């Protein structure tokens, strides 16, 4: 069983409520209208008993079960969760118990795969944040976790001895050293290539050549957009890219970059040969 408590509730000063309510506008962010949201969370906590006496299904864009969990109004979370109600499950009262109970963001899954040192590195970046800032996907930690476990591990390892490793403001140093990952690169398009390059050549190399990484990615995309793999002609052998025996980060490049949502089963060797040939040439010549 995954232990996610330290990401969702890293300390007594904050929590992550990004998964609530269970349905949201695509661009909604916890930092949108903090004052207005705070008042809603305050009222939901204050009127919880009345709402329990007369429960109603939520419309999906707001939830009367989401509120401040503490008197200091620092942690935000589900007022209906069993942990808040001596083991009683009350989330069914909103009509979304199944969705709420199974909601798990990709960042939480990645965090759960890290070792303890890597988790500590991540959470130390967020010291002093409030729940709204921590929950936002503009939070640099959440941006880093989007890059998947291997990249997070590489960053955490280098950060111990990398540029300005002993500086006081860990978050500021982190953004200075690694902000290019989301400011100039895109985890959906560059995740596989950038992680491979950083693993082989180090972050110093990746930083210096990040513009060239984008050109490398665009060149690979141009090749893959119209490439005909063996077994593709008939169409009966096609499979969704994320079900092939390739890393998730590579399937993202195929889907969101090259527009290849399906490829023939068994094409993995041919695909990896194309990618690895380009990567080897880049690392040797850049």
C-alpha positions as protocol buffer text, in pm:
chain_id: "A"
residue {
  index: 1
  type: UNK
  ca { x: 0 y: 0 z: 0 }
}
residue {
  index: 2
  type: UNK
  ca { x: 135 y: 344 z: -92 }
}
residue {
  index: 3
  type: UNK
  ca { x: 214 y: 579 z: 194 }
}
residue {
  index: 4
  type: UNK
  ca { x: 116 y: 921 z: 63 }
}
residue {
  index: 5
  type: UNK
  ca { x: 58 y: 1099 z: 394 }
}
residue {
  index: 6
  type: UNK
  ca { x: 384 y: 1296 z: 384 }
}
residue {
  index: 7
  type: UNK
  ca { x: 301 y: 1456 z: 49 }
}
residue {
  index: 8
  type: UNK
  ca { x: -68 y: 1523 z: 118 }
}
residue {
  index: 9
  type: UNK
  ca { x: 4 y: 1632 z: 476 }
}
residue {
  index: 10
  type: UNK
  ca { x: 375 y: 1713 z: 499 }
}
residue {
  index: 11
  type: UNK
  ca { x: 345 y: 1896 z: 833 }
}
residue {
  index: 12
  type: UNK
  ca { x: 97 y: 2071 z: 1062 }
}
residue {
  index: 13
  type: UNK
  ca { x: 129 y: 2399 z: 873 }
}
residue {
  index: 14
  type: UNK
  ca { x: -13 y: 2295 z: 536 }
}
residue {
  index: 15
  type: UNK
  ca { x: -178 y: 2027 z: 326 }
}
residue {
  index: 16
  type: UNK
  ca { x: -249 y: 1960 z: -40 }
}
residue {
  index: 17
  type: UNK
  ca { x: -611 y: 1985 z: -152 }
}
residue {
  index: 18
  type: UNK
  ca { x: -557 y: 1988 z: -528 }
}
residue {
  index: 19
  type: UNK
  ca { x: -767 y: 1674 z: -576 }
}
residue {
  index: 20
  type: UNK
  ca { x: -1076 y: 1847 z: -427 }
}
residue {
  index: 21
  type: UNK
  ca { x: -1341 y: 1899 z: -541 }
}
residue {
  index: 22
  type: UNK
  ca { x: -1346 y: 1582 z: -749 }
}
residue {
  index: 23
  type: UNK
  ca { x: -1446 y: 1769 z: -1066 }
}
residue {
  index: 24
  type: UNK
  ca { x: -1273 y: 2095 z: -1159 }
}
residue {
  index: 25
  type: UNK
  ca { x: -1234 y: 2330 z: -1448 }
}
residue {
  index: 26
  type: UNK
  ca { x: -923 y: 2225 z: -1645 }
}
residue {
  index: 27
  type: UNK
  ca { x: -729 y: 2542 z: -1561 }
}
residue {
  index: 28
  type: UNK
  ca { x: -852 y: 2583 z: -1202 }
}
residue {
  index: 29
  type: UNK
  ca { x: -576 y: 2636 z: -946 }
}
residue {
  index: 30
  type: UNK
  ca { x: -584 y: 2658 z: -564 }
}
residue {
  index: 31
  type: UNK
  ca { x: -427 y: 3006 z: -582 }
}
residue {
  index: 32
  type: UNK
  ca { x: -727 y: 3140 z: -773 }
}
residue {
  index: 33
  type: UNK
  ca { x: -919 y: 3373 z: -537 }
}
residue {
  index: 34
  type: UNK
  ca { x: -753 y: 3270 z: -210 }
}
residue {
  index: 35
  type: UNK
  ca { x: -966 y: 3512 z: -8 }
}
residue {
  index: 36
  type: UNK
  ca { x: -1291 y: 3380 z: -152 }
}
residue {
  index: 37
  type: UNK
  ca { x: -1187 y: 3017 z: -115 }
}
residue {
  index: 38
  type: UNK
  ca { x: -1080 y: 3077 z: 245 }
}
residue {
  index: 39
  type: UNK
  ca { x: -1422 y: 3210 z: 333 }
}
residue {
  index: 40
  type: UNK
  ca { x: -1588 y: 2906 z: 173 }
}
residue {
  index: 41
  type: UNK
  ca { x: -1359 y: 2668 z: 363 }
}
residue {
  index: 42
  type: UNK
  ca { x: -1432 y: 2858 z: 685 }
}
residue {
  index: 43
  type: UNK
  ca { x: -1809 y: 2837 z: 633 }
}
residue {
  index: 44
  type: UNK
  ca { x: -1795 y: 2469 z: 538 }
}
residue {
  index: 45
  type: UNK
  ca { x: -1618 y: 2390 z: 865 }
}
residue {
  index: 46
  type: UNK
  ca { x: -1854 y: 2608 z: 1065 }
}
residue {
  index: 47
  type: UNK
  ca { x: -2170 y: 2458 z: 915 }
}
residue {
  index: 48
  type: UNK
  ca { x: -2055 y: 2097 z: 890 }
}
residue {
  index: 49
  type: UNK
  ca { x: -2306 y: 1956 z: 1138 }
}
residue {
  index: 50
  type: UNK
  ca { x: -2596 y: 2126 z: 962 }
}
residue {
  index: 51
  type: UNK
  ca { x: -2474 y: 1999 z: 626 }
}
residue {
  index: 52
  type: UNK
  ca { x: -2448 y: 1646 z: 768 }
}
residue {
  index: 53
  type: UNK
  ca { x: -2806 y: 1668 z: 893 }
}
residue {
  index: 54
  type: UNK
  ca { x: -2924 y: 1778 z: 549 }
}
residue {
  index: 55
  type: UNK
  ca { x: -2670 y: 1641 z: 300 }
}
residue {
  index: 56
  type: UNK
  ca { x: -2687 y: 1721 z: -68 }
}
residue {
  index: 57
  type: UNK
  ca { x: -2503 y: 1602 z: -373 }
}
residue {
  index: 58
  type: UNK
  ca { x: -2238 y: 1845 z: -491 }
}
residue {
  index: 59
  type: UNK
  ca { x: -2249 y: 2004 z: -838 }
}
residue {
  index: 60
  type: UNK
  ca { x: -1890 y: 1905 z: -906 }
}
residue {
  index: 61
  type: UNK
  ca { x: -1724 y: 2247 z: -908 }
}
residue {
  index: 62
  type: UNK
  ca { x: -1748 y: 2295 z: -530 }
}
residue {
  index: 63
  type: UNK
  ca { x: -1794 y: 2069 z: -229 }
}
residue {
  index: 64
  type: UNK
  ca { x: -1941 y: 2144 z: 113 }
}
residue {
  index: 65
  type: UNK
  ca { x: -1714 y: 1872 z: 254 }
}
residue {
  index: 66
  type: UNK
  ca { x: -1395 y: 2061 z: 171 }
}
residue {
  index: 67
  type: UNK
  ca { x: -1283 y: 2299 z: 445 }
}
residue {
  index: 68
  type: UNK
  ca { x: -1028 y: 2401 z: 703 }
}
residue {
  index: 69
  type: UNK
  ca { x: -933 y: 2107 z: 922 }
}
residue {
  index: 70
  type: UNK
  ca { x: -789 y: 2302 z: 1212 }
}
residue {
  index: 71
  type: UNK
  ca { x: -885 y: 2604 z: 1420 }
}
residue {
  index: 72
  type: UNK
  ca { x: -580 y: 2796 z: 1294 }
}
residue {
  index: 73
  type: UNK
  ca { x: -711 y: 2757 z: 940 }
}
residue {
  index: 74
  type: UNK
  ca { x: -385 y: 2627 z: 801 }
}
residue {
  index: 75
  type: UNK
  ca { x: -465 y: 2278 z: 676 }
}
residue {
  index: 76
  type: UNK
  ca { x: -735 y: 2225 z: 411 }
}
residue {
  index: 77
  type: UNK
  ca { x: -891 y: 1889 z: 338 }
}
residue {
  index: 78
  type: UNK
  ca { x: -1194 y: 1663 z: 336 }
}
residue {
  index: 79
  type: UNK
  ca { x: -1417 y: 1712 z: 639 }
}
residue {
  index: 80
  type: UNK
  ca { x: -1599 y: 1389 z: 550 }
}
residue {
  index: 81
  type: UNK
  ca { x: -1294 y: 1163 z: 534 }
}
residue {
  index: 82
  type: UNK
  ca { x: -1280 y: 871 z: 782 }
}
residue {
  index: 83
  type: UNK
  ca { x: -965 y: 1012 z: 941 }
}
residue {
  index: 84
  type: UNK
  ca { x: -1163 y: 1322 z: 1037 }
}
residue {
  index: 85
  type: UNK
  ca { x: -1460 y: 1128 z: 1172 }
}
residue {
  index: 86
  type: UNK
  ca { x: -1326 y: 853 z: 1396 }
}
residue {
  index: 87
  type: UNK
  ca { x: -1326 y: 606 z: 1112 }
}
residue {
  index: 88
  type: UNK
  ca { x: -1672 y: 685 z: 975 }
}
residue {
  index: 89
  type: UNK
  ca { x: -1691 y: 717 z: 596 }
}
residue {
  index: 90
  type: UNK
  ca { x: -1910 y: 1016 z: 509 }
}
residue {
  index: 91
  type: UNK
  ca { x: -1794 y: 1101 z: 159 }
}
residue {
  index: 92
  type: UNK
  ca { x: -2090 y: 916 z: 8 }
}
residue {
  index: 93
  type: UNK
  ca { x: -2309 y: 1207 z: 122 }
}
residue {
  index: 94
  type: UNK
  ca { x: -2176 y: 1423 z: -163 }
}
residue {
  index: 95
  type: UNK
  ca { x: -2245 y: 1160 z: -429 }
}
residue {
  index: 96
  type: UNK
  ca { x: -1875 y: 1128 z: -517 }
}
residue {
  index: 97
  type: UNK
  ca { x: -1735 y: 883 z: -264 }
}
residue {
  index: 98
  type: UNK
  ca { x: -1592 y: 645 z: -525 }
}
residue {
  index: 99
  type: UNK
  ca { x: -1421 y: 923 z: -718 }
}
residue {
  index: 100
  type: UNK
  ca { x: -1290 y: 1090 z: -401 }
}
residue {
  index: 101
  type: UNK
  ca { x: -1163 y: 764 z: -253 }
}
residue {
  index: 102
  type: UNK
  ca { x: -975 y: 681 z: -573 }
}
residue {
  index: 103
  type: UNK
  ca { x: -846 y: 1028 z: -660 }
}
residue {
  index: 104
  type: UNK
  ca { x: -467 y: 1018 z: -671 }
}
residue {
  index: 105
  type: UNK
  ca { x: -263 y: 1269 z: -864 }
}
residue {
  index: 106
  type: UNK
  ca { x: 38 y: 1162 z: -1067 }
}
residue {
  index: 107
  type: UNK
  ca { x: 265 y: 1373 z: -844 }
}
residue {
  index: 108
  type: UNK
  ca { x: 159 y: 1169 z: -540 }
}
residue {
  index: 109
  type: UNK
  ca { x: 234 y: 844 z: -720 }
}
residue {
  index: 110
  type: UNK
  ca { x: 580 y: 964 z: -818 }
}
residue {
  index: 111
  type: UNK
  ca { x: 651 y: 1091 z: -466 }
}
residue {
  index: 112
  type: UNK
  ca { x: 556 y: 754 z: -317 }
}
residue {
  index: 113
  type: UNK
  ca { x: 824 y: 585 z: -532 }
}
residue {
  index: 114
  type: UNK
  ca { x: 1108 y: 799 z: -394 }
}
residue {
  index: 115
  type: UNK
  ca { x: 1343 y: 693 z: -117 }
}
residue {
  index: 116
  type: UNK
  ca { x: 1340 y: 877 z: 214 }
}
residue {
  index: 117
  type: UNK
  ca { x: 1632 y: 1108 z: 132 }
}
residue {
  index: 118
  type: UNK
  ca { x: 1466 y: 1211 z: -194 }
}
residue {
  index: 119
  type: UNK
  ca { x: 1134 y: 1273 z: -18 }
}
residue {
  index: 120
  type: UNK
  ca { x: 1308 y: 1488 z: 243 }
}
residue {
  index: 121
  type: UNK
  ca { x: 1477 y: 1690 z: -30 }
}
residue {
  index: 122
  type: UNK
  ca { x: 1141 y: 1752 z: -196 }
}
residue {
  index: 123
  type: UNK
  ca { x: 957 y: 1855 z: 120 }
}
residue {
  index: 124
  type: UNK
  ca { x: 1240 y: 2081 z: 236 }
}
residue {
  index: 125
  type: UNK
  ca { x: 1175 y: 2291 z: -74 }
}
residue {
  index: 126
  type: UNK
  ca { x: 829 y: 2373 z: 62 }
}
residue {
  index: 127
  type: UNK
  ca { x: 910 y: 2489 z: 414 }
}
residue {
  index: 128
  type: UNK
  ca { x: 705 y: 2797 z: 502 }
}
residue {
  index: 129
  type: UNK
  ca { x: 446 y: 2751 z: 227 }
}
residue {
  index: 130
  type: UNK
  ca { x: 76 y: 2775 z: 311 }
}
residue {
  index: 131
  type: UNK
  ca { x: -178 y: 2519 z: 188 }
}
residue {
  index: 132
  type: UNK
  ca { x: -284 y: 2728 z: -112 }
}
residue {
  index: 133
  type: UNK
  ca { x: 71 y: 2777 z: -243 }
}
residue {
  index: 134
  type: UNK
  ca { x: 167 y: 2419 z: -165 }
}
residue {
  index: 135
  type: UNK
  ca { x: -139 y: 2277 z: -346 }
}
residue {
  index: 136
  type: UNK
  ca { x: -88 y: 2489 z: -656 }
}
residue {
  index: 137
  type: UNK
  ca { x: 67 y: 2327 z: -961 }
}
residue {
  index: 138
  type: UNK
  ca { x: 281 y: 2638 z: -987 }
}
residue {
  index: 139
  type: UNK
  ca { x: 458 y: 2503 z: -678 }
}
residue {
  index: 140
  type: UNK
  ca { x: 810 y: 2415 z: -803 }
}
residue {
  index: 141
  type: UNK
  ca { x: 794 y: 2081 z: -620 }
}
residue {
  index: 142
  type: UNK
  ca { x: 482 y: 1978 z: -810 }
}
residue {
  index: 143
  type: UNK
  ca { x: 649 y: 2091 z: -1133 }
}
residue {
  index: 144
  type: UNK
  ca { x: 950 y: 1872 z: -1054 }
}
residue {
  index: 145
  type: UNK
  ca { x: 739 y: 1567 z: -964 }
}
residue {
  index: 146
  type: UNK
  ca { x: 571 y: 1592 z: -1305 }
}
residue {
  index: 147
  type: UNK
  ca { x: 906 y: 1481 z: -1453 }
}
residue {
  index: 148
  type: UNK
  ca { x: 878 y: 1135 z: -1292 }
}
residue {
  index: 149
  type: UNK
  ca { x: 1089 y: 944 z: -1042 }
}
residue {
  index: 150
  type: UNK
  ca { x: 1419 y: 913 z: -1230 }
}
residue {
  index: 151
  type: UNK
  ca { x: 1451 y: 1286 z: -1295 }
}
residue {
  index: 152
  type: UNK
  ca { x: 1356 y: 1371 z: -934 }
}
residue {
  index: 153
  type: UNK
  ca { x: 1622 y: 1129 z: -810 }
}
residue {
  index: 154
  type: UNK
  ca { x: 1886 y: 1285 z: -1037 }
}
residue {
  index: 155
  type: UNK
  ca { x: 1797 y: 1635 z: -917 }
}
residue {
  index: 156
  type: UNK
  ca { x: 1799 y: 1534 z: -550 }
}
residue {
  index: 157
  type: UNK
  ca { x: 2139 y: 1368 z: -589 }
}
residue {
  index: 158
  type: UNK
  ca { x: 2300 y: 1662 z: -767 }
}
residue {
  index: 159
  type: UNK
  ca { x: 2147 y: 1920 z: -534 }
}
residue {
  index: 160
  type: UNK
  ca { x: 2361 y: 1788 z: -248 }
}
residue {
  index: 161
  type: UNK
  ca { x: 2685 y: 1895 z: -416 }
}
residue {
  index: 162
  type: UNK
  ca { x: 2571 y: 2103 z: -713 }
}
residue {
  index: 163
  type: UNK
  ca { x: 2585 y: 2481 z: -765 }
}
residue {
  index: 164
  type: UNK
  ca { x: 2525 y: 2675 z: -440 }
}
residue {
  index: 165
  type: UNK
  ca { x: 2439 y: 2353 z: -256 }
}
residue {
  index: 166
  type: UNK
  ca { x: 2493 y: 2511 z: 84 }
}
residue {
  index: 167
  type: UNK
  ca { x: 2295 y: 2829 z: 24 }
}
residue {
  index: 168
  type: UNK
  ca { x: 2025 y: 2922 z: 274 }
}
residue {
  index: 169
  type: UNK
  ca { x: 1719 y: 2967 z: 57 }
}
residue {
  index: 170
  type: UNK
  ca { x: 1679 y: 2615 z: -77 }
}
residue {
  index: 171
  type: UNK
  ca { x: 1376 y: 2696 z: -290 }
}
residue {
  index: 172
  type: UNK
  ca { x: 1540 y: 2996 z: -457 }
}
residue {
  index: 173
  type: UNK
  ca { x: 1855 y: 2793 z: -532 }
}
residue {
  index: 174
  type: UNK
  ca { x: 1644 y: 2507 z: -663 }
}
residue {
  index: 175
  type: UNK
  ca { x: 1456 y: 2736 z: -903 }
}
residue {
  index: 176
  type: UNK
  ca { x: 1782 y: 2898 z: -1015 }
}
residue {
  index: 177
  type: UNK
  ca { x: 1942 y: 2561 z: -1089 }
}
residue {
  index: 178
  type: UNK
  ca { x: 1649 y: 2359 z: -1218 }
}
residue {
  index: 179
  type: UNK
  ca { x: 1377 y: 2606 z: -1316 }
}
residue {
  index: 180
  type: UNK
  ca { x: 1471 y: 2559 z: -1682 }
}
residue {
  index: 181
  type: UNK
  ca { x: 1303 y: 2217 z: -1663 }
}
residue {
  index: 182
  type: UNK
  ca { x: 961 y: 2385 z: -1671 }
}
residue {
  index: 183
  type: UNK
  ca { x: 1051 y: 2734 z: -1790 }
}
residue {
  index: 184
  type: UNK
  ca { x: 1224 y: 2625 z: -2112 }
}
residue {
  index: 185
  type: UNK
  ca { x: 1147 y: 2254 z: -2141 }
}
residue {
  index: 186
  type: UNK
  ca { x: 822 y: 2057 z: -2125 }
}
residue {
  index: 187
  type: UNK
  ca { x: 800 y: 1734 z: -1925 }
}
residue {
  index: 188
  type: UNK
  ca { x: 550 y: 1587 z: -2170 }
}
residue {
  index: 189
  type: UNK
  ca { x: 779 y: 1639 z: -2468 }
}
residue {
  index: 190
  type: UNK
  ca { x: 1126 y: 1645 z: -2313 }
}
residue {
  index: 191
  type: UNK
  ca { x: 1090 y: 1409 z: -2017 }
}
residue {
  index: 192
  type: UNK
  ca { x: 1246 y: 1104 z: -2177 }
}
residue {
  index: 193
  type: UNK
  ca { x: 1528 y: 1277 z: -2364 }
}
residue {
  index: 194
  type: UNK
  ca { x: 1626 y: 1520 z: -2087 }
}
residue {
  index: 195
  type: UNK
  ca { x: 1632 y: 1245 z: -1824 }
}
residue {
  index: 196
  type: UNK
  ca { x: 1851 y: 1024 z: -2041 }
}
residue {
  index: 197
  type: UNK
  ca { x: 2087 y: 1313 z: -2114 }
}
residue {
  index: 198
  type: UNK
  ca { x: 2112 y: 1420 z: -1749 }
}
residue {
  index: 199
  type: UNK
  ca { x: 2177 y: 1060 z: -1645 }
}
residue {
  index: 200
  type: UNK
  ca { x: 2456 y: 1014 z: -1900 }
}
residue {
  index: 201
  type: UNK
  ca { x: 2621 y: 1355 z: -1907 }
}
residue {
  index: 202
  type: UNK
  ca { x: 2509 y: 1531 z: -1588 }
}
residue {
  index: 203
  type: UNK
  ca { x: 2300 y: 1840 z: -1523 }
}
residue {
  index: 204
  type: UNK
  ca { x: 2578 y: 2079 z: -1614 }
}
residue {
  index: 205
  type: UNK
  ca { x: 2570 y: 1940 z: -1966 }
}
residue {
  index: 206
  type: UNK
  ca { x: 2189 y: 1950 z: -1979 }
}
residue {
  index: 207
  type: UNK
  ca { x: 2178 y: 2313 z: -1863 }
}
residue {
  index: 208
  type: UNK
  ca { x: 2435 y: 2427 z: -2116 }
}
residue {
  index: 209
  type: UNK
  ca { x: 2266 y: 2249 z: -2405 }
}
residue {
  index: 210
  type: UNK
  ca { x: 1897 y: 2285 z: -2313 }
}
residue {
  index: 211
  type: UNK
  ca { x: 1821 y: 2481 z: -2631 }
}
residue {
  index: 212
  type: UNK
  ca { x: 1986 y: 2206 z: -2833 }
}
residue {
  index: 213
  type: UNK
  ca { x: 1771 y: 1951 z: -2648 }
}
residue {
  index: 214
  type: UNK
  ca { x: 1462 y: 2124 z: -2788 }
}
residue {
  index: 215
  type: UNK
  ca { x: 1608 y: 2104 z: -3138 }
}
residue {
  index: 216
  type: UNK
  ca { x: 1689 y: 1736 z: -3084 }
}
residue {
  index: 217
  type: UNK
  ca { x: 1333 y: 1672 z: -2967 }
}
residue {
  index: 218
  type: UNK
  ca { x: 1184 y: 1856 z: -3265 }
}
residue {
  index: 219
  type: UNK
  ca { x: 1403 y: 1659 z: -3504 }
}
residue {
  index: 220
  type: UNK
  ca { x: 1293 y: 1329 z: -3351 }
}
residue {
  index: 221
  type: UNK
  ca { x: 929 y: 1438 z: -3365 }
}
residue {
  index: 222
  type: UNK
  ca { x: 966 y: 1522 z: -3735 }
}
residue {
  index: 223
  type: UNK
  ca { x: 1106 y: 1175 z: -3798 }
}
residue {
  index: 224
  type: UNK
  ca { x: 838 y: 993 z: -3599 }
}
residue {
  index: 225
  type: UNK
  ca { x: 538 y: 1184 z: -3731 }
}
residue {
  index: 226
  type: UNK
  ca { x: 532 y: 994 z: -4060 }
}
residue {
  index: 227
  type: UNK
  ca { x: 760 y: 698 z: -3986 }
}
residue {
  index: 228
  type: UNK
  ca { x: 620 y: 362 z: -4100 }
}
residue {
  index: 229
  type: UNK
  ca { x: 695 y: 90 z: -3847 }
}
residue {
  index: 230
  type: UNK
  ca { x: 695 y: -277 z: -3935 }
}
residue {
  index: 231
  type: UNK
  ca { x: 347 y: -422 z: -3887 }
}
residue {
  index: 232
  type: UNK
  ca { x: 172 y: -87 z: -3921 }
}
residue {
  index: 233
  type: UNK
  ca { x: 22 y: -138 z: -4266 }
}
residue {
  index: 234
  type: UNK
  ca { x: -267 y: -366 z: -4173 }
}
residue {
  index: 235
  type: UNK
  ca { x: -386 y: -165 z: -3875 }
}
residue {
  index: 236
  type: UNK
  ca { x: -499 y: -470 z: -3675 }
}
residue {
  index: 237
  type: UNK
  ca { x: -176 y: -479 z: -3478 }
}
residue {
  index: 238
  type: UNK
  ca { x: -200 y: -123 z: -3345 }
}
residue {
  index: 239
  type: UNK
  ca { x: -186 y: -59 z: -2969 }
}
residue {
  index: 240
  type: UNK
  ca { x: -212 y: 259 z: -2756 }
}
residue {
  index: 241
  type: UNK
  ca { x: 141 y: 389 z: -2700 }
}
residue {
  index: 242
  type: UNK
  ca { x: 116 y: 383 z: -2322 }
}
residue {
  index: 243
  type: UNK
  ca { x: 53 y: 6 z: -2332 }
}
residue {
  index: 244
  type: UNK
  ca { x: 376 y: -67 z: -2521 }
}
residue {
  index: 245
  type: UNK
  ca { x: 691 y: -179 z: -2340 }
}
residue {
  index: 246
  type: UNK
  ca { x: 838 y: 173 z: -2332 }
}
residue {
  index: 247
  type: UNK
  ca { x: 873 y: 434 z: -2055 }
}
residue {
  index: 248
  type: UNK
  ca { x: 572 y: 656 z: -1987 }
}
residue {
  index: 249
  type: UNK
  ca { x: 784 y: 961 z: -2068 }
}
residue {
  index: 250
  type: UNK
  ca { x: 857 y: 825 z: -2416 }
}
residue {
  index: 251
  type: UNK
  ca { x: 489 y: 749 z: -2480 }
}
residue {
  index: 252
  type: UNK
  ca { x: 417 y: 1114 z: -2397 }
}
residue {
  index: 253
  type: UNK
  ca { x: 667 y: 1230 z: -2658 }
}
residue {
  index: 254
  type: UNK
  ca { x: 499 y: 1006 z: -2913 }
}
residue {
  index: 255
  type: UNK
  ca { x: 147 y: 1122 z: -2828 }
}
residue {
  index: 256
  type: UNK
  ca { x: 186 y: 1492 z: -2752 }
}
residue {
  index: 257
  type: UNK
  ca { x: 480 y: 1557 z: -2981 }
}
residue {
  index: 258
  type: UNK
  ca { x: 452 y: 1332 z: -3284 }
}
residue {
  index: 259
  type: UNK
  ca { x: 76 y: 1280 z: -3262 }
}
residue {
  index: 260
  type: UNK
  ca { x: 128 y: 902 z: -3262 }
}
residue {
  index: 261
  type: UNK
  ca { x: -130 y: 774 z: -3014 }
}
residue {
  index: 262
  type: UNK
  ca { x: -107 y: 418 z: -3144 }
}
residue {
  index: 263
  type: UNK
  ca { x: 181 y: 207 z: -3275 }
}
residue {
  index: 264
  type: UNK
  ca { x: 208 y: -156 z: -3380 }
}
residue {
  index: 265
  type: UNK
  ca { x: 277 y: -413 z: -3112 }
}
residue {
  index: 266
  type: UNK
  ca { x: 637 y: -527 z: -3131 }
}
residue {
  index: 267
  type: UNK
  ca { x: 773 y: -198 z: -3266 }
}
residue {
  index: 268
  type: UNK
  ca { x: 956 y: -118 z: -2944 }
}
residue {
  index: 269
  type: UNK
  ca { x: 1298 y: -233 z: -3067 }
}
residue {
  index: 270
  type: UNK
  ca { x: 1271 y: -34 z: -3387 }
}
residue {
  index: 271
  type: UNK
  ca { x: 1149 y: 273 z: -3199 }
}
residue {
  index: 272
  type: UNK
  ca { x: 1421 y: 257 z: -2933 }
}
residue {
  index: 273
  type: UNK
  ca { x: 1689 y: 217 z: -3201 }
}
residue {
  index: 274
  type: UNK
  ca { x: 1577 y: 544 z: -3362 }
}
residue {
  index: 275
  type: UNK
  ca { x: 1571 y: 729 z: -3029 }
}
residue {
  index: 276
  type: UNK
  ca { x: 1895 y: 587 z: -2892 }
}
residue {
  index: 277
  type: UNK
  ca { x: 2085 y: 654 z: -3214 }
}
residue {
  index: 278
  type: UNK
  ca { x: 1984 y: 1021 z: -3201 }
}
residue {
  index: 279
  type: UNK
  ca { x: 2061 y: 1045 z: -2830 }
}
residue {
  index: 280
  type: UNK
  ca { x: 2406 y: 890 z: -2866 }
}
residue {
  index: 281
  type: UNK
  ca { x: 2492 y: 1125 z: -3150 }
}
residue {
  index: 282
  type: UNK
  ca { x: 2373 y: 1425 z: -2948 }
}
residue {
  index: 283
  type: UNK
  ca { x: 2567 y: 1334 z: -2635 }
}
residue {
  index: 284
  type: UNK
  ca { x: 2885 y: 1272 z: -2834 }
}
residue {
  index: 285
  type: UNK
  ca { x: 2870 y: 1589 z: -3043 }
}
residue {
  index: 286
  type: UNK
  ca { x: 2695 y: 1854 z: -2830 }
}
